[in-house]
């Protein structure tokens, strides 16, 4: 079975800032758009930034491997090379990390590289990678 792309629509306060962040900073190609929304290609997945000037991000965190993980969040499981490239890209762009790039669960099942940061509207994003993709659902 071939894994199909997912679709995620999420609120943003400012479409110009979303276009700059997702397009220029993260390098996501832009698809269709209007004055109310923008489609982006997030590593082969369709995400849609919808304008909602009144949206407020949720500020809940859960402890995972000694870090405060924001809930909700979204992102993509990348290859290790793509994860490293993205980490370098967002670092060079001056993006402030909520959880700086590091290896979580080191030496345990499910060991993974991860990083968290917010978009300009406060939406939390996580990007991760596994040295061995078989560890994605390891217990």
CORWOCOR-V818518 format. One line per field, one symbol per residue. phi: phi as a letter, one per 30 degrees, with the letter a starting at -180 (. if undefined). A space follows every 10 residues. Layout:
phi: ???
This chain:
phi: .cdcdcbbcb dbdbdddddd ddddddiddc cdabdbabdb cchjcccbdc dbecdbddcc bbdbhibddd bdablbdcdd ddddddeddd dddiddddbd eaccheicei eadbabacdd ciddbbbbac dbdddecdc
